[in-house]
Amino acid sequence: MASANGEPAVVDLTDPPPNDAPDAVDPLSSLGALAASLDCYDDDVPAFLNGLLAPHLPQALPSGQLAPDLAPIDRQLGELLTRLSLLSQDTSGALEQSIHDISRNVPRLTYDLQFMRESAVSLQSSLHLVQDRVARQAAPAESDSDEAKTHRALERLGHLDKLKTRMESARDILAEAESWSTLEGEITSLIAEKRWTKAGQRLAEAAKSLRVFQSAEGEYESKRSLLVSLQNELETALSAALKDAIARVDTKECASFHDVFRMMDRGSEFQTYYFAARRAPISKAWAEAELSDADSPSEDGLPFTVFLPRFYATVLSTLNAEKSQIAAIFPAESTANVLGAFFQAALDDLSPSMQFRLSAVSEHHGPQALPEIIRAFKATEEFGHSVQGLMDKLSGLDRRISNVSGSLSPAGPASPAASTARLRREPSLSSPSFASPHTRHVSVSHRFSRTFSFAPEVSSPTGWEGSLYEPFHDLQVSYPAMEKKYLGYLLANDPPLNGEISEENPARTLTSRATTLFALAEDAVARCLALTHGYGALGLLEALAGTVAEFLSDNKGIIEAARGAARRGAGHDTLDLEGLDYSPQDWGAFQLGLHVLEACRDVRDRLSAFERKLHAALLGIASTLALTPADGLTFQRTDTTLGAITLLQQSTLNSAELHALVSGLSSDSYPLPAAREALSSFTRAAQVFLQGIILRPLQSHLDAYPSLSVWAQPEKPTRRGELAIPSFSLSPTDTILRVSEGLLNLLRVFEVYAADDALAFSIETLPFVDVDSLRELLAPKEEERELERGSERERTPSGVGSGQASPIPASTTAITSKAAATEPALTPEAVLSTWVSSLALSLLSHLTRTTLPAIRSLTAPGAAQLASDLAYLSNAVRALDVEWEDLERWREAAESKDEGEWRRKSDGKGAWIAVGRLRGWAV
């Protein structure tokens, strides 16, 4: 400590601490003790420190002695400082928490006080009411007013009336419950006396009173079991009489039996008995059929497609007969539903199933099964349309109303004996079991297809429609594969497509076969519409494209046949082109090649005409793809029913790709691009055949060119004193002279045929043709195009003059008009120039890629001769407006005088490397 003048303060260790200072607890033992000690000294901090440090200070020393060691005092001060710092932090934290709690709880005090005030007021009001009521009850009756007496009397009467009503209800229920003791005997007696209606009424009353025992679980179950047992007993007794009444066609008795079953809440069981008896003739006719191409085929049996319409006629006759019977037995408002359920039960009961027989027919006919399946399906659709008309008549409607609820269960009025909780019928050994008429066996592919199909808004087919059309579902989904197999079979076995090739004119065979092919393709479109109503369009396009491609691939032998016919002299030509290296057989082959190109053009025209028909068919299915449940009210097609199309909507055929195909159709689109590509490939082969005939003499000259001796001619040595004679340009070899003359003579050859339309056909597929330049030549001027469009609009009629609606959509008419319009064509001069250029480039390609690399070596004179030949040939082809870069590279490389010049100019690839190897300058 320090005094005021700066001298060390003398601490009197004898001074006692304040009275309230703690002396029993060490202040430094904890933060709490330190805080308590500090509180005892109030604001006298020096006194606090003196008292705390007194035990650690040494005794006062006389003057002149050395100061004692103060290290313990320093350590004590450091420890005290640390503890005071911690105490300060804890105090600060506690203060902040207190402030936070106060700021959070103080605003709720007003709400709590208000709630206490309102509760007190409410309690006060309740106490006043209780006190008033006690006071009124304690007061003598004479003091009540007339109004209060009247009120109490009315309350008393209301209480008594309620008590009376409840007691009467309890009496009735107890009476009903008491009747359970005699229920079994009464029912047994009534069954023995064949009083079926009375027994049904008694069981209905018992079912109604069963709810009395619901509070007693054991009693309820025993009564319920007894009721079900008695119902089973009555049903068993009724079944024999019911079967006899059905056999006798006693509609009145059957109707009374139906009422009894409804009293027991077993109307569906009555339908089961009735349907099982009445559908027996249908099941028998189906099971006993002798077929030649289905399950257990018989040689004397009928084809399935012949038997099926006869069977459907039998079923329709049965339905017409049942129409009046069902109307007399079942409620009038449910006649159509019950008849539909009967029809569905008859279809589901067929053994073997329809699907099994269709699969057997498909396996029996193999790749030819598709027409048989389609005939069966069309017979089924016609039959379904007749049944739908019958249902509409029963419903009293002029048009079909689509039932989107799925199942066709009878919708008769509720039985008066029907209990709130429907009793589940327990199995009985005495009761015959029949399959439910609403049970259908749905194929696996159908169940999954409903999940993955592109059908954002489709309805469900009615029960009988599902049973009628679902057997065809798997076959419809497999249509693309079936169509591909059938077309492949026709392609391999149809006589017109596999006949002998004409020896005189093979191209005529191609034209004839193409006619047959596209007739078959039109039949395929009809098959797609018949079996899938257009939903199999994607598979149809794939099958057609593959068939056309396979057809063209199989008929490439026609080109070889044309070559063989030319060798036999089948072709003829009356031209006299003197000086050309062509034989009469060559000209005959060229004529036959032109005929093949004409046949290719005919195939293209037939393909375009077929694509227009296919385009119209695809546009026609757009309305079918867009059907929704709301369209059932306006569905009036006579070739099918809405249920058949609904099942197709739920199949995997109804895909997003199909909708994109139909919605993306335009007037200039080609539905069969793969077929057009195959035709281009076939046409290119025919053009190469023609070019081969023209280039054969020229290529034969080049065959011996690599083996000329001039390439190995040694360089003439220079003699001493000999004068240097200037060298002149060398003359080209005879081979190059003949080749160059042959190329120039091509103009004479094609001047005769330039006007032939066959040469102009598919000219863009010629080898080495610049398609972009050709497209510019083919594109008509914009003014001419506008004039053509205007003339087409003037020629297009606004309507059909006969008064009938046009069967072809407007967009299809536009396509036909576009195809009929005059297409822009090349002039004969352009055709001549294009063919000659293609031929020249083909020959030069053969020269630089086959002939020149076959030279074994080059000497300096040989290289000079090669450069001279190539320069001469280059000038000749330039006269034809043709340039070939590889030819120029070979010439420049051959002109190199020495290795140094060659290395300076070489680009390190192609012709330069080849010449360097021939000269020995490169490895």
PyMOL commands that set and color helices and strands:
alter all, ss='L'
color gray80, all
select helices_A, chain A and resi 31-40+45-56+71-138+141-143+146-192+196-213+217-247+251-263+267-278+280-287+304-329+332-348+354-395+444-452+463-477+479-493+495-497+506-532+537-554+557-567+584-620+622-625+629-633+642-649+656-663+673-703+705-707+709-712+734-753+757-760+763-765+771-778+782-795+810-820+828-854+860-879+885-894+899-905+911-919
alter helices_A, ss='H'
color red, helices_A
deselect
rebuild
show_as cartoon
